[in-house]
Amino acid sequence: MLLKIRGPNVSINQYDMSVPLAFQTAVDWLEEGRAASVLVGGVDCFSKGLCDATRCTPNRNDGNTGRRPVPVGEGSAFFVLTPSGAKESQYPFIRDVRIGRNLQDIAPPSGVLFLHDGSGEEAALLGPAVCQAVFSRVYGAFPSSMAMDLAMAALLLKKDPCRNKLLPHFDFGSDIVKNPRICCLKKGVAGDLGLIEIRHPNAQP
């Protein structure tokens, strides 16, 4: 109402799977021609109940050492999606959104960087041979943190002179950001898997 958006809108509340389902809905709307552009995002406020509950979860680790707990966080990230072929070609684009229960069915070929929040079983699911990164030490872990992973992926793929100032603690000259494709992975508490593949604007669709 504040933005005076008069097109279709929906709020999706499916805990860990909210973000991949929201992006799937947005992509469907664009492909169906229901909207010329879609504003989609993920929002979570800090919850003491969630914080207390996660203290009892044995697999909360940073995905690397298996020792340091990932703090419960909060945050929001929003994205404007337009149909393929739009003028905003300097920005990374969503290549695909996949939801399933088996990684082999939804994951792309090897050689893709995976981002996840390190709070669940993603690291064990991918295995040590798969290139993966965890940024949850920046924003914490929460149900819709996949939106923050997507924002991080877009920042890594976009050639932005402000990038190093925004994220001074990461080495952007390393091989981890040279791949034109990044996948954000989320494992839900019910075993569902959500994967969103984002590509560099110069990469082939």
N, C-alpha and C positions, 0 to 999 in steps of 0.2 A: 504493500500500500504506500509506503514511504517513497519508493522508487517509481510509483505510478505504472507498474508493470501490469498490463491487462491480459496477458496471455495465460496459458495453463500453468498451474503451479501445484506442487505436491510436497508434503513433508514425509520423509521415509524414516521410520524408526525400527531398525532391525539389528540393533546393537552393533557387533563387529562388521556386519555385512551392509550397514547403511550406506557407506560411501560407494562401494562397487555397484550396489543396486541403484543408487542415485545417478551415477554416471551412465549405467546401462539405460536407464529411463531417458536421460538427456540425449544420448546418442540415438535412441529409437525415435524420439520426437523430431530430431533434426533430419533423420533419414526419411521419416514419414511426411516431412514438410509441415508439421504442426507449429513450428516456430522458426523464425529466421535466425535466432540465437538463443542460447539458454544460459542462465546464471545458475551454476551448481556449486555446492560447497558442503563442507562438513563442520559441525560445531559441537563442542562438548565443554561444559563447565565442570570445574573440580568438584568431585563428590567424595565426602568423607566416608560414605558407605562403601564406595568402590575401593577407596584407599584401604579401608580396614579389611575388606574381603581379599584383596590381592596379596596382603601380607601372608595369607595362608596358602597361596598358590606356589607349589614347589618349582615350577619351571619359569619363574620370572627372572630372566638374566639378560645380559646385554647382547647375547648372540655371538659373542666372541670369547670371553674368558669363562663364562658359565658361573661367575662368582658375584660380580657387582650387580645389585638389584636395579631394575629400571624403575625410576620414580613415576608415580601416577601424575599425569599432567593435565593440561587443558589447553584449548586453543581453537582457532577456526581458520579455514582457508577457503577462498572462493575463486571460481574460474569462470570465464566467459567462453563458451564453446560456440563455434560457428561451423557451418557445413564445410566439407572438404572443397578446396578450390577458392576459398574466401581470400580476401586481400591480405589478411594478417599472416603472411607467409614467414615473417621473421620469428614467429613464436613456435615452440614445440607443439606437436599435435598428438591427439589420442589415436593410436593405431588400432587398438582393440580393447574390449572389456570382456573378460571371461569369468564365469562363475561355475564352480563344480565341486566335486568331492575328491578328485584325484589329480595330483599335480601333473602327471603325464598327459592328462587329457586337456589341460588348459595352458600349460607352459610352452613358450616358444622354444626354438632350438637353442643349443648351448651358445655361450659367448655373450650373453646378455647380463647386464648388471641388475641385481635384484635389491630393492630397498624394502625393509620391513622394520617394525618397531622393536623387535627383539624380545617382546613380552610373552610370546607363545612358543610354538614348536616350529616356527618358520626356519630357523637356522638348521635344526636337525632334519627337517623335511628336505631342504635344498642340498645339504651335505657340504663337506669342506671343499669339494672340487668346483663348486659353483661360486662365481664372483658375487659377493653380497656385501651390503653396507648397512649399518645401523646408526641412525641419527637421533635416537630417542634420548640420548644424553642432553640434547638441546631443548626438546619440547616435552619430554616425558611420554608415557604410554597411556592411551585412553581409547575407547571404542572407535572413535572416528579419526584416529591419528593417521590413517591412510591418506587423508586429505593433506596433512602436513608432509607426508612422504612424497606425494604428487607435486606439491609446491617445491620441495627440495629437488626433485627430479627435473622439473621445468627450469629451475634456476641453474642446475648443473648443465643442462643441454643448451640453454640460451647464452649466447656470447654477449655478456653484459659487463661493462667496465665497473659497475658498482658491486659485482658479485663478490669480489674479494673483501670489500669493506663490510658487506652484510654477513659473510661467513669467514672471518679471518683465521679460524682454527683449522681449516681444511685445505689440503694441497690440491689446487685445481689444475696443476700441471701434471698430475699423475695419470696413469693409464685408466684409473677408475672412472674418469669423466670423458674419455675419448671415444667410448662406444656410442654410436648414434641412437641406440635403443636402451631404455631403462624400463624395468618392470617393477611395479609396486605390488607387493603380495600381502594379503591379510588372511590369517586363519581364524575362523570363528570358533566360538566355544562349542558349537554343535558339530564341528568338523567340516563345515563348509569352507571353501577356498575362494577368495576373490582376487583377481589379477587384472591390473590395468597397465597396458603397454603404452609408453609414451616415446615419441621419436623426435630426433633433431629436425628442424624445419627443412634442412637440405637433404634429408634421407629420403630414399624411395618409399612411397606409400606401401 
